[in-house]
Amino acid sequence: MLNTDYRDNVLTVFLSGEIDQHTGQTLRREIDSCTEALRPHLLCLDFSNVKFMDSSGIGLIMGRFRQMSLLGGRLKITNLPDNIKRIVMLSGVQTLGVLV
Amino acid sequence: MELKIPSRSINESFARSVAASFCLQLDPTIAELAEIKTAVSEAVTNCIVHAYDTPDGEIYIKAEITADNTLIIKVRDRGRGIDNIKQAMEPLFTTGGEERAGLGFAVMESFMDKVKVTSKPNKGTTVTLYKKFVRATNEKP
């Protein structure tokens, strides 16, 4: 179950553990279910407690960027640990303007 | 070290953890450990997403350390194979649907020293990852 905070039209999702193709599928379903129900103006993915992420996590970020665009909202990703920052920078998703 | 696992996504975590444990004998830094885990996760995920239509396929992982402290990890499947390896290795190219970033090989190449890919249609694909360690302590006889 997702750890979330919703206030002032901002939905913050506190991600944790390891993000790979397996866990990413569940996260995608749960996050999309939340954003479709709440229609936040801003979805904020907080990576503070993420210990591992492979490129499936990049797919998750890109997919949520698309999802939020379709809903008329925006996406931000915050508190990237150093070991995850590297794969994010390699992917180029920072050019979408989502990094905080 | 040799390992055979079913091509199920739940095994991705197990596979990268085993690879990371194996390379501990090379005294890796935390960053190197993360690189190896990530590269292996990418290679195994490719087998699961692309090689087989069912979760009953088999993935073979073999790891060794050469005399010059190079870690070599082979990830092999007996799935459908890759038609065009050059195209498959291009960043952002994917046949895995819109939730896939198409970055698996780009990440492997960035995080390892060398990546070799061989594939035959309907016979399978082998991805070989190489990483040399310079600080490893040599055991005295």
gemmi code that builds the backbone of each chain (N, CA, C; Angstrom):
import gemmi

chains = {
    "A": [
        ("MET", (0.844, -1.195, 0.000), (0.000, 0.000, 0.000), (0.887, 1.256, 0.000)),
        ("LEU", (0.432, 2.245, -0.762), (1.236, 3.452, -0.917), (1.180, 4.339, 0.324)),
        ("ASN", (2.322, 4.955, 0.605), (2.383, 5.955, 1.652), (2.238, 7.316, 0.970)),
        ("THR", (1.104, 7.977, 1.216), (0.834, 9.219, 0.486), (0.429, 10.361, 1.410)),
        ("ASP", (0.507, 11.547, 0.849), (0.014, 12.738, 1.545), (-0.690, 13.595, 0.487)),
        ("TYR", (-1.904, 14.027, 0.784), (-2.636, 14.846, -0.187), (-3.152, 16.105, 0.481)),
        ("ARG", (-2.663, 17.213, 0.027), (-3.168, 18.492, 0.540), (-2.939, 19.576, -0.505)),
        ("ASP", (-3.852, 20.534, -0.519), (-3.767, 21.678, -1.442), (-3.525, 21.239, -2.880)),
        ("ASN", (-4.227, 20.201, -3.303), (-4.116, 19.705, -4.689), (-2.751, 19.121, -5.035)),
        ("VAL", (-1.960, 18.831, -4.008), (-0.659, 18.203, -4.244), (-0.687, 16.802, -3.638)),
        ("LEU", (-0.456, 15.789, -4.497), (-0.382, 14.413, -4.020), (1.098, 14.022, -3.946)),
        ("THR", (1.568, 13.746, -2.732), (2.939, 13.289, -2.570), (2.921, 11.790, -2.301)),
        ("VAL", (3.709, 11.051, -3.086), (3.821, 9.605, -2.897), (5.232, 9.323, -2.394)),
        ("PHE", (5.318, 8.740, -1.203), (6.620, 8.428, -0.602), (7.014, 7.005, -1.008)),
        ("LEU", (7.897, 6.922, -1.989), (8.325, 5.610, -2.489), (9.387, 5.047, -1.555)),
        ("SER", (9.460, 3.716, -1.503), (10.480, 3.114, -0.648), (10.893, 1.756, -1.196)),
        ("GLY", (12.023, 1.259, -0.693), (12.477, -0.077, -1.071), (13.145, -0.110, -2.432)),
        ("GLU", (12.874, -1.160, -3.195), (13.533, -1.372, -4.481), (12.514, -1.232, -5.612)),
        ("ILE", (12.878, -0.454, -6.622), (11.981, -0.283, -7.768), (12.586, -0.998, -8.966)),
        ("ASP", (11.909, -2.063, -9.386), (12.313, -2.772, -10.604), (11.054, -3.051, -11.409)),
        ("GLN", (11.168, -3.903, -12.409), (10.005, -4.150, -13.264), (8.869, -4.792, -12.460)),
        ("HIS", (9.240, -5.624, -11.497), (8.235, -6.334, -10.697), (7.478, -5.368, -9.775)),
        ("THR", (8.226, -4.627, -8.965), (7.569, -3.716, -8.021), (6.975, -2.512, -8.767)),
        ("GLY", (7.581, -2.172, -9.907), (7.117, -1.019, -10.685), (5.686, -1.189, -11.183)),
        ("GLN", (5.330, -2.429, -11.523), (3.968, -2.679, -12.025), (2.921, -2.357, -10.961)),
        ("THR", (3.209, -2.776, -9.738), (2.271, -2.510, -8.637), (2.209, -1.014, -8.343)),
        ("LEU", (3.393, -0.384, -8.304), (3.438, 1.056, -8.026), (2.642, 1.836, -9.066)),
        ("ARG", (2.816, 1.450, -10.330), (2.114, 2.148, -11.409), (0.600, 2.081, -11.198)),
        ("ARG", (0.105, 0.886, -10.919), (-1.347, 0.709, -10.712), (-1.836, 1.547, -9.535)),
        ("GLU", (-1.078, 1.507, -8.440), (-1.527, 2.206, -7.236), (-1.457, 3.728, -7.400)),
        ("ILE", (-0.384, 4.196, -8.028), (-0.249, 5.648, -8.216), (-1.328, 6.153, -9.176)),
        ("ASP", (-1.537, 5.403, -10.278), (-2.544, 5.834, -11.260), (-3.947, 5.833, -10.643)),
        ("SER", (-4.183, 4.839, -9.799), (-5.487, 4.769, -9.147), (-5.702, 6.006, -8.263)),
        ("CYS", (-4.661, 6.415, -7.551), (-4.720, 7.610, -6.689), (-4.909, 8.882, -7.510)),
        ("THR", (-4.120, 9.021, -8.569), (-4.189, 10.271, -9.343), (-5.522, 10.386, -10.084)),
        ("GLU", (-6.047, 9.236, -10.543), (-7.347, 9.281, -11.229), (-8.466, 9.657, -10.254)),
        ("ALA", (-8.357, 9.186, -9.020), (-9.391, 9.487, -8.028), (-9.286, 10.932, -7.529)),
        ("LEU", (-8.071, 11.392, -7.285), (-7.890, 12.704, -6.646), (-7.681, 13.844, -7.636)),
        ("ARG", (-7.243, 13.513, -8.854), (-6.947, 14.535, -9.879), (-6.123, 15.700, -9.314)),
        ("PRO", (-4.962, 15.412, -8.734), (-4.158, 16.491, -8.151), (-3.581, 17.404, -9.250)),
        ("HIS", (-3.285, 18.630, -8.892), (-2.598, 19.516, -9.839), (-1.134, 19.113, -9.969)),
        ("LEU", (-0.612, 18.574, -8.854), (0.794, 18.191, -8.846), (0.949, 16.817, -8.191)),
        ("LEU", (1.653, 15.931, -8.905), (2.030, 14.638, -8.312), (3.512, 14.729, -7.981)),
        ("CYS", (3.819, 14.496, -6.716), (5.203, 14.589, -6.278), (5.668, 13.191, -5.857)),
        ("LEU", (6.662, 12.652, -6.552), (7.200, 11.348, -6.175), (8.451, 11.569, -5.332)),
        ("ASP", (8.381, 11.143, -4.073), (9.501, 11.349, -3.142), (10.329, 10.067, -3.057)),
        ("PHE", (11.607, 10.154, -3.458), (12.475, 8.976, -3.545), (13.373, 8.791, -2.317)),
        ("SER", (13.132, 9.560, -1.247), (14.032, 9.516, -0.075), (14.400, 8.113, 0.370)),
        ("ASN", (13.407, 7.223, 0.415), (13.636, 5.895, 0.993), (13.767, 4.790, -0.052)),
        ("VAL", (14.094, 5.179, -1.293), (14.294, 4.168, -2.335), (15.745, 3.705, -2.280)),
        ("LYS", (15.944, 2.419, -2.124), (17.290, 1.867, -1.955), (17.906, 1.428, -3.278)),
        ("PHE", (17.059, 1.079, -4.235), (17.553, 0.584, -5.527), (16.532, 0.933, -6.601)),
        ("MET", (17.046, 1.284, -7.779), (16.120, 1.493, -8.907), (16.847, 1.190, -10.209)),
        ("ASP", (16.238, 0.382, -11.066), (16.819, 0.173, -12.397), (15.988, 0.970, -13.406)),
        ("SER", (16.174, 0.713, -14.693), (15.512, 1.569, -15.679), (13.993, 1.388, -15.697)),
        ("SER", (13.499, 0.352, -15.003), (12.039, 0.227, -14.868), (11.484, 1.445, -14.129)),
        ("GLY", (12.276, 1.994, -13.216), (11.871, 3.191, -12.484), (11.789, 4.404, -13.393)),
        ("ILE", (12.683, 4.434, -14.404), (12.623, 5.528, -15.383), (11.317, 5.420, -16.181)),
        ("GLY", (10.969, 4.172, -16.560), (9.699, 3.946, -17.250), (8.525, 4.390, -16.393)),
        ("LEU", (8.638, 4.127, -15.086), (7.581, 4.531, -14.153), (7.450, 6.056, -14.116)),
        ("ILE", (8.597, 6.747, -14.070), (8.575, 8.226, -14.038), (7.990, 8.776, -15.347)),
        ("MET", (8.479, 8.236, -16.487), (7.989, 8.726, -17.786), (6.491, 8.462, -17.953)),
        ("GLY", (6.068, 7.295, -17.505), (4.651, 6.947, -17.589), (3.777, 7.858, -16.745)),
        ("ARG", (4.277, 8.215, -15.536), (3.490, 9.098, -14.666), (3.503, 10.535, -15.207)),
        ("PHE", (4.602, 10.901, -15.881), (4.651, 12.223, -16.528), (3.539, 12.304, -17.581)),
        ("ARG", (3.420, 11.235, -18.378), (2.365, 11.183, -19.405), (0.976, 11.201, -18.755)),
        ("GLN", (0.836, 10.390, -17.720), (-0.452, 10.277, -17.029), (-0.881, 11.635, -16.472)),
        ("MET", (0.068, 12.342, -15.831), (-0.282, 13.640, -15.242), (-0.575, 14.670, -16.341)),
        ("SER", (0.129, 14.581, -17.459), (-0.147, 15.496, -18.573), (-1.566, 15.276, -19.092)),
        ("LEU", (-1.959, 13.995, -19.191), (-3.310, 13.674, -19.662), (-4.382, 14.207, -18.707)),
        ("LEU", (-4.048, 14.223, -17.411), (-5.002, 14.693, -16.404), (-4.917, 16.218, -16.213)),
        ("GLY", (-4.033, 16.846, -16.970), (-3.900, 18.301, -16.867), (-3.068, 18.750, -15.683)),
        ("GLY", (-2.289, 17.842, -15.115), (-1.453, 18.193, -13.967), (0.025, 18.086, -14.302)),
        ("ARG", (0.839, 18.212, -13.256), (2.294, 18.163, -13.446), (2.900, 17.098, -12.540)),
        ("LEU", (4.154, 16.744, -12.856), (4.877, 15.756, -12.059), (6.180, 16.372, -11.562)),
        ("LYS", (6.506, 16.085, -10.298), (7.831, 16.453, -9.780), (8.424, 15.228, -9.106)),
        ("ILE", (9.736, 15.070, -9.208), (10.384, 14.008, -8.439), (11.400, 14.656, -7.495)),
        ("THR", (11.375, 14.206, -6.229), (12.176, 14.867, -5.205), (13.017, 13.883, -4.406)),
        ("ASN", (14.030, 14.435, -3.743), (14.874, 13.693, -2.793), (15.497, 12.433, -3.390)),
        ("LEU", (16.074, 12.582, -4.576), (16.731, 11.434, -5.212), (18.034, 11.117, -4.489)),
        ("PRO", (18.185, 9.888, -3.990), (19.482, 9.505, -3.427), (20.542, 9.483, -4.539)),
        ("ASP", (21.817, 9.659, -4.178), (22.886, 9.780, -5.171), (22.945, 8.599, -6.138)),
        ("ASN", (22.790, 7.370, -5.600), (22.933, 6.204, -6.471), (21.794, 6.112, -7.482)),
        ("ILE", (20.685, 6.768, -7.209), (19.559, 6.747, -8.144), (19.615, 7.950, -9.085)),
        ("LYS", (20.219, 9.019, -8.589), (20.369, 10.221, -9.412), (21.119, 9.901, -10.712)),
        ("ARG", (22.101, 8.998, -10.590), (22.923, 8.685, -11.761), (22.089, 8.107, -12.912)),
        ("ILE", (21.217, 7.162, -12.600), (20.405, 6.540, -13.656), (19.364, 7.538, -14.183)),
        ("VAL", (18.901, 8.409, -13.313), (17.939, 9.433, -13.742), (18.601, 10.403, -14.722)),
        ("MET", (19.828, 10.832, -14.400), (20.535, 11.757, -15.290), (20.877, 11.077, -16.617)),
        ("LEU", (21.218, 9.797, -16.550), (21.538, 9.039, -17.761), (20.322, 8.951, -18.692)),
        ("SER", (19.149, 8.881, -18.085), (17.921, 8.692, -18.874), (17.498, 9.959, -19.601)),
        ("GLY", (17.883, 11.105, -19.073), (17.470, 12.364, -19.693), (16.102, 12.858, -19.230)),
        ("VAL", (15.458, 12.165, -18.262), (14.121, 12.634, -17.843), (14.171, 14.016, -17.192)),
        ("GLN", (15.384, 14.426, -16.748), (15.487, 15.763, -16.147), (15.140, 16.854, -17.169)),
        ("THR", (15.232, 16.514, -18.476), (14.891, 17.516, -19.498), (13.378, 17.771, -19.541)),
        ("LEU", (12.608, 16.916, -18.865), (11.155, 17.145, -18.795), (10.820, 18.197, -17.743)),
        ("GLY", (11.842, 18.635, -17.017), (11.618, 19.655, -15.984), (10.947, 19.110, -14.741)),
        ("VAL", (11.166, 17.824, -14.447), (10.467, 17.221, -13.307), (11.309, 17.175, -12.034)),
        ("LEU", (12.623, 17.434, -12.181), (13.492, 17.329, -11.000), (13.338, 18.540, -10.093)),
        ("VAL", (13.289, 18.285, -8.790), (13.250, 19.395, -7.830), (14.562, 19.420, -7.074)),
    ],
    "B": [
        ("MET", (30.105, -19.349, -10.245), (28.761, -19.358, -9.686), (27.780, -19.515, -10.836)),
        ("GLU", (26.870, -20.467, -10.688), (25.845, -20.660, -11.717), (24.469, -20.710, -11.064)),
        ("LEU", (23.517, -20.134, -11.756), (22.172, -20.015, -11.192), (21.171, -20.180, -12.331)),
        ("LYS", (20.098, -20.906, -12.071), (19.022, -21.031, -13.056), (17.726, -20.604, -12.379)),
        ("ILE", (17.038, -19.629, -12.970), (15.803, -19.132, -12.350), (14.683, -19.058, -13.385)),
        ("PRO", (13.430, -19.233, -12.950), (12.300, -19.057, -13.863), (12.169, -17.582, -14.260)),
        ("SER", (11.662, -17.360, -15.481), (11.590, -15.980, -15.998), (10.378, -15.257, -15.422)),
        ("ARG", (10.387, -15.091, -14.114), (9.304, -14.374, -13.427), (9.873, -13.112, -12.797)),
        ("SER", (9.094, -12.033, -12.891), (9.627, -10.738, -12.457), (9.984, -10.725, -10.970)),
        ("ILE", (9.331, -11.570, -10.190), (9.632, -11.587, -8.751), (11.076, -12.023, -8.497)),
        ("ASN", (11.695, -12.693, -9.486), (13.066, -13.183, -9.317), (14.140, -12.140, -9.638)),
        ("GLU", (13.736, -10.975, -10.127), (14.720, -9.941, -10.474), (15.553, -9.552, -9.249)),
        ("SER", (14.865, -9.359, -8.144), (15.540, -8.945, -6.913), (16.532, -10.015, -6.443)),
        ("PHE", (16.089, -11.266, -6.493), (16.948, -12.384, -6.079), (18.201, -12.451, -6.959)),
        ("ALA", (18.003, -12.332, -8.274), (19.124, -12.462, -9.205), (20.186, -11.389, -8.968)),
        ("ARG", (19.762, -10.146, -8.798), (20.759, -9.073, -8.617), (21.435, -9.176, -7.250)),
        ("SER", (20.689, -9.680, -6.254), (21.287, -9.841, -4.930), (22.362, -10.928, -4.937)),
        ("VAL", (22.089, -12.021, -5.661), (23.078, -13.100, -5.756), (24.337, -12.584, -6.462)),
        ("ALA", (24.150, -11.850, -7.555), (25.299, -11.314, -8.292), (26.113, -10.373, -7.396)),
        ("ALA", (25.420, -9.545, -6.632), (26.109, -8.605, -5.744), (26.871, -9.361, -4.659)),
        ("SER", (26.249, -10.402, -4.106), (26.915, -11.194, -3.063), (28.168, -11.854, -3.622)),
        ("PHE", (28.054, -12.376, -4.857), (29.198, -13.059, -5.460), (30.390, -12.116, -5.606)),
        ("CYS", (30.120, -10.866, -5.983), (31.236, -9.955, -6.259), (31.806, -9.317, -4.993)),
        ("LEU", (31.228, -9.608, -3.828), (31.762, -9.051, -2.578), (33.215, -9.444, -2.345)),
        ("GLN", (33.612, -10.610, -2.863), (34.992, -11.067, -2.691), (35.994, -10.148, -3.400)),
        ("LEU", (35.486, -9.273, -4.294), (36.357, -8.311, -4.973), (36.459, -6.999, -4.197)),
        ("ASP", (35.851, -6.962, -3.020), (35.887, -5.778, -2.176), (35.400, -4.520, -2.920)),
        ("PRO", (34.203, -4.591, -3.484), (33.710, -3.446, -4.273), (33.313, -2.269, -3.387)),
        ("THR", (33.306, -1.089, -3.970), (32.754, 0.070, -3.270), (31.222, -0.041, -3.312)),
        ("ILE", (30.556, 0.768, -2.530), (29.087, 0.754, -2.538), (28.570, 1.145, -3.926)),
        ("ALA", (29.276, 2.086, -4.557), (28.861, 2.521, -5.894), (29.019, 1.392, -6.910)),
        ("GLU", (30.136, 0.666, -6.814), (30.347, -0.454, -7.741), (29.302, -1.551, -7.545)),
        ("LEU", (28.983, -1.791, -6.293), (27.967, -2.799, -5.974), (26.616, -2.402, -6.593)),
        ("ALA", (26.294, -1.131, -6.473), (25.028, -0.635, -7.039), (25.049, -0.767, -8.565)),
        ("GLU", (26.216, -0.504, -9.172), (26.319, -0.617, -10.631), (26.086, -2.057, -11.083)),
        ("ILE", (26.678, -2.998, -10.375), (26.536, -4.412, -10.745), (25.089, -4.873, -10.553)),
        ("LYS", (24.505, -4.499, -9.429), (23.109, -4.872, -9.183), (22.202, -4.319, -10.286)),
        ("THR", (22.464, -3.082, -10.665), (21.606, -2.447, -11.671), (21.783, -3.119, -13.030)),
        ("ALA", (23.045, -3.365, -13.418), (23.297, -3.981, -14.731), (22.675, -5.376, -14.810)),
        ("VAL", (22.827, -6.159, -13.743), (22.256, -7.512, -13.730), (20.728, -7.436, -13.751)),
        ("SER", (20.181, -6.492, -13.023), (18.729, -6.316, -13.007), (18.209, -6.006, -14.411)),
        ("GLU", (18.950, -5.164, -15.139), (18.550, -4.821, -16.510), (18.588, -6.051, -17.415)),
        ("ALA", (19.678, -6.828, -17.310), (19.838, -7.998, -18.184), (18.754, -9.037, -17.900)),
        ("VAL", (18.484, -9.275, -16.616), (17.479, -10.274, -16.234), (16.072, -9.780, -16.621)),
        ("THR", (15.823, -8.501, -16.435), (14.514, -7.943, -16.814), (14.282, -8.091, -18.313)),
        ("ASN", (15.324, -7.887, -19.108), (15.196, -8.080, -20.557), (14.738, -9.497, -20.881)),
        ("CYS", (15.329, -10.481, -20.202), (14.926, -11.884, -20.436), (13.448, -12.067, -20.096)),
        ("ILE", (13.019, -11.479, -18.987), (11.649, -11.674, -18.518), (10.641, -10.954, -19.429)),
        ("VAL", (10.997, -9.740, -19.833), (10.050, -8.944, -20.625), (10.032, -9.379, -22.088)),
        ("HIS", (11.227, -9.711, -22.616), (11.321, -9.897, -24.066), (11.514, -11.339, -24.543)),
        ("ALA", (12.210, -12.178, -23.757), (12.636, -13.464, -24.313), (11.498, -14.472, -24.432)),
        ("TYR", (10.648, -14.488, -23.418), (9.630, -15.541, -23.364), (8.220, -14.962, -23.344)),
        ("ASP", (7.266, -15.734, -23.892), (5.863, -15.331, -23.830), (5.208, -15.765, -22.525)),
        ("THR", (5.816, -16.737, -21.872), (5.233, -17.256, -20.624), (6.255, -17.096, -19.492)),
        ("PRO", (5.802, -17.198, -18.235), (6.757, -17.069, -17.118), (7.504, -18.367, -16.824)),
        ("ASP", (7.402, -19.335, -17.735), (8.029, -20.636, -17.481), (9.382, -20.797, -18.166)),
        ("GLY", (9.860, -19.713, -18.775), (11.172, -19.794, -19.401), (12.268, -19.869, -18.352)),
        ("GLU", (13.462, -20.203, -18.788), (14.565, -20.298, -17.837), (15.628, -19.257, -18.141)),
        ("ILE", (16.172, -18.683, -17.083), (17.255, -17.701, -17.205), (18.478, -18.289, -16.512)),
        ("TYR", (19.604, -18.255, -17.196), (20.839, -18.831, -16.656), (21.815, -17.696, -16.365)),
        ("ILE", (22.318, -17.675, -15.160), (23.279, -16.635, -14.780), (24.571, -17.322, -14.346)),
        ("LYS", (25.661, -16.900, -14.948), (26.949, -17.499, -14.602), (27.919, -16.358, -14.312)),
        ("ALA", (28.583, -16.420, -13.180), (29.519, -15.351, -12.829), (30.880, -15.944, -12.505)),
        ("GLU", (31.919, -15.274, -12.934), (33.279, -15.715, -12.606), (34.189, -14.500, -12.432)),
        ("ILE", (35.314, -14.746, -11.797), (36.314, -13.692, -11.622), (37.609, -14.203, -12.228)),
        ("THR", (38.163, -13.444, -13.139), (39.382, -13.885, -13.817), (40.611, -13.556, -12.953)),
        ("ALA", (41.768, -14.039, -13.400), (43.003, -13.833, -12.636), (43.354, -12.351, -12.500)),
        ("ASP", (42.906, -11.523, -13.451), (43.211, -10.084, -13.353), (42.069, -9.300, -12.698)),
        ("ASN", (41.266, -10.007, -11.875), (40.182, -9.383, -11.109), (39.112, -8.734, -11.978)),
        ("THR", (38.821, -9.373, -13.105), (37.683, -8.918, -13.903), (36.485, -9.797, -13.575)),
        ("LEU", (35.391, -9.128, -13.242), (34.135, -9.833, -12.985), (33.425, -10.025, -14.322)),
        ("ILE", (33.063, -11.270, -14.611), (32.327, -11.551, -15.855), (31.008, -12.212, -15.475)),
        ("ILE", (29.911, -11.592, -15.880), (28.589, -12.151, -15.575), (27.850, -12.393, -16.893)),
        ("LYS", (27.468, -13.650, -17.105), (26.694, -13.998, -18.309), (25.248, -14.219, -17.923)),
        ("VAL", (24.349, -13.554, -18.631), (22.913, -13.748, -18.418), (22.348, -14.287, -19.737)),
        ("ARG", (21.832, -15.517, -19.690), (21.446, -16.201, -20.930), (20.000, -16.682, -20.842)),
        ("ASP", (19.308, -16.579, -21.970), (17.969, -17.176, -22.048), (17.897, -18.033, -23.304)),
        ("ARG", (16.853, -18.837, -23.387), (16.638, -19.655, -24.578), (15.334, -19.225, -25.243)),
        ("GLY", (15.144, -17.935, -25.291), (13.896, -17.364, -25.799), (13.949, -17.021, -27.274)),
        ("ARG", (13.182, -16.007, -27.630), (12.959, -15.735, -29.053), (14.150, -15.083, -29.753)),
        ("GLY", (15.075, -14.566, -29.001), (16.231, -13.938, -29.636), (15.943, -12.509, -30.056)),
        ("ILE", (17.012, -11.804, -30.424), (16.877, -10.397, -30.839), (17.152, -10.328, -32.338)),
        ("ASP", (16.206, -9.773, -33.089), (16.372, -9.687, -34.550), (17.522, -8.762, -34.926)),
        ("ASN", (17.545, -7.591, -34.272), (18.510, -6.562, -34.643), (19.184, -6.047, -33.364)),
        ("ILE", (20.354, -6.601, -33.059), (21.018, -6.272, -31.783), (21.403, -4.789, -31.729)),
        ("LYS", (21.892, -4.268, -32.855), (22.317, -2.864, -32.886), (21.139, -1.943, -32.519)),
        ("GLN", (19.987, -2.226, -33.104), (18.796, -1.421, -32.827), (18.344, -1.601, -31.369)),
        ("ALA", (18.391, -2.848, -30.897), (17.948, -3.135, -29.523), (18.802, -2.398, -28.502)),
        ("MET", (20.069, -2.136, -28.856), (20.979, -1.491, -27.916), (20.923, 0.027, -27.975)),
        ("GLU", (20.176, 0.567, -28.933), (20.061, 2.025, -29.018), (19.227, 2.550, -27.847)),
        ("PRO", (19.710, 3.620, -27.180), (18.927, 4.189, -26.086), (17.526, 4.571, -26.561)),
        ("LEU", (16.540, 4.300, -25.732), (15.129, 4.631, -25.920), (14.400, 3.702, -26.887)),
        ("PHE", (15.142, 2.807, -27.595), (14.433, 1.840, -28.430), (13.850, 0.761, -27.529)),
        ("THR", (12.571, 0.477, -27.685), (11.969, -0.625, -26.922), (10.803, -1.227, -27.684)),
        ("THR", (10.607, -2.520, -27.472), (9.404, -3.181, -27.978), (8.548, -3.604, -26.781)),
        ("GLY", (8.890, -3.065, -25.621), (8.263, -3.522, -24.375), (7.048, -2.719, -23.926)),
        ("GLY", (6.539, -1.835, -24.778), (5.367, -1.052, -24.383), (5.772, 0.281, -23.791)),
        ("GLU", (4.781, 1.153, -23.588), (5.108, 2.543, -23.228), (5.590, 2.714, -21.787)),
        ("GLU", (5.447, 1.699, -20.947), (5.991, 1.816, -19.592), (7.457, 1.390, -19.526)),
        ("ARG", (8.013, 0.956, -20.649), (9.422, 0.591, -20.668), (10.211, 1.766, -21.237)),
        ("ALA", (11.341, 2.071, -20.611), (12.102, 3.263, -21.007), (13.021, 3.000, -22.208)),
        ("GLY", (13.329, 1.732, -22.480), (14.243, 1.437, -23.581), (15.682, 1.780, -23.232)),
        ("LEU", (16.012, 1.700, -21.948), (17.345, 2.122, -21.493), (18.188, 0.980, -20.940)),
        ("GLY", (17.666, -0.234, -21.001), (18.367, -1.361, -20.376), (19.815, -1.495, -20.816)),
        ("PHE", (20.050, -1.556, -22.112), (21.424, -1.733, -22.599), (22.271, -0.483, -22.353)),
        ("ALA", (21.656, 0.695, -22.458), (22.397, 1.939, -22.198), (22.899, 1.957, -20.754)),
        ("VAL", (22.065, 1.493, -19.833), (22.462, 1.436, -18.422), (23.571, 0.399, -18.229)),
        ("MET", (23.398, -0.777, -18.831), (24.443, -1.809, -18.707), (25.775, -1.285, -19.224)),
        ("GLU", (25.753, -0.614, -20.371), (26.996, -0.108, -20.960), (27.606, 1.008, -20.120)),
        ("SER", (26.758, 1.802, -19.505), (27.262, 2.903, -18.697), (27.845, 2.409, -17.363)),
        ("PHE", (27.236, 1.367, -16.799), (27.614, 0.919, -15.457), (28.701, -0.164, -15.460)),
        ("MET", (28.925, -0.797, -16.617), (29.941, -1.845, -16.692), (31.043, -1.389, -17.651)),
        ("ASP", (32.175, -2.118, -17.659), (33.260, -1.741, -18.573), (32.938, -2.138, -20.011)),
        ("LYS", (32.303, -3.284, -20.156), (32.011, -3.793, -21.502), (30.756, -4.660, -21.442)),
        ("VAL", (29.979, -4.614, -22.520), (28.789, -5.462, -22.624), (28.818, -6.142, -23.979)),
        ("LYS", (28.708, -7.460, -23.973), (28.703, -8.203, -25.238), (27.356, -8.910, -25.372)),
        ("VAL", (26.769, -8.816, -26.559), (25.459, -9.449, -26.770), (25.534, -10.375, -27.972)),
        ("THR", (25.127, -11.618, -27.784), (24.985, -12.538, -28.919), (23.562, -13.077, -28.886)),
        ("SER", (23.014, -13.320, -30.065), (21.625, -13.779, -30.102), (21.348, -14.549, -31.384)),
        ("LYS", (20.486, -15.556, -31.272), (20.033, -16.295, -32.452), (18.512, -16.395, -32.386)),
        ("PRO", (17.831, -16.099, -33.494), (16.369, -16.163, -33.484), (15.874, -17.526, -32.992)),
        ("ASN", (14.955, -17.487, -32.049), (14.330, -18.684, -31.457), (15.304, -19.616, -30.729)),
        ("LYS", (16.519, -19.165, -30.527), (17.493, -19.971, -29.768), (17.841, -19.271, -28.452)),
        ("GLY", (17.795, -17.955, -28.476), (18.062, -17.241, -27.238), (19.125, -16.159, -27.363)),
        ("THR", (19.345, -15.514, -26.253), (20.261, -14.368, -26.196), (21.198, -14.535, -25.008)),
        ("THR", (22.450, -14.156, -25.198), (23.404, -14.121, -24.083), (23.963, -12.712, -23.957)),
        ("VAL", (23.830, -12.154, -22.779), (24.423, -10.840, -22.486), (25.582, -11.085, -21.522)),
        ("THR", (26.769, -10.624, -21.887), (27.937, -10.801, -21.022), (28.414, -9.434, -20.539)),
        ("LEU", (28.476, -9.317, -19.219), (28.868, -8.050, -18.585), (30.278, -8.189, -18.021)),
        ("TYR", (31.124, -7.211, -18.256), (32.501, -7.234, -17.766), (32.769, -6.016, -16.888)),
        ("LYS", (33.444, -6.244, -15.770), (33.880, -5.111, -14.946), (35.193, -5.474, -14.258)),
        ("LYS", (36.190, -4.644, -14.456), (37.490, -4.908, -13.844), (37.621, -4.160, -12.524)),
        ("PHE", (38.141, -4.839, -11.517), (38.348, -4.237, -10.203), (39.850, -4.066, -9.971)),
        ("VAL", (40.226, -2.865, -9.563), (41.668, -2.597, -9.423), (42.143, -2.656, -7.985)),
        ("ARG", (41.206, -2.556, -7.029), (41.651, -2.499, -5.639), (41.640, -3.851, -4.933)),
        ("ALA", (41.163, -4.877, -5.612), (40.975, -6.151, -4.913), (42.271, -6.630, -4.290)),
        ("THR", (42.173, -7.093, -3.071), (43.372, -7.588, -2.379), (43.665, -9.001, -2.850)),
        ("ASN", (44.875, -9.220, -3.283), (45.257, -10.562, -3.731), (45.641, -11.417, -2.525)),
        ("GLU", (45.016, -12.569, -2.458), (45.354, -13.474, -1.361), (46.746, -14.047, -1.574)),
        ("LYS", (47.500, -14.102, -0.489), (48.830, -14.700, -0.603), (48.719, -16.214, -0.464)),
        ("PRO", (49.539, -16.952, -1.191), (49.449, -18.418, -1.119), (49.858, -18.937, 0.254)),
    ],
}
model = gemmi.Model(1)
for chain_id, residues in chains.items():
    chain = gemmi.Chain(chain_id)
    for i, (resn, *xyz) in enumerate(residues, 1):
        res = gemmi.Residue()
        res.name, res.seqid = resn, gemmi.SeqId(i, " ")
        for name, pos in zip(("N", "CA", "C"), xyz):
            atom = gemmi.Atom()
            atom.name, atom.element = name, gemmi.Element(name[0])
            atom.pos, atom.b_iso = gemmi.Position(*pos), 0.0
            res.add_atom(atom)
        chain.add_residue(res)
    model.add_chain(chain)
structure = gemmi.Structure()
structure.add_model(model)
structure.setup_entities()
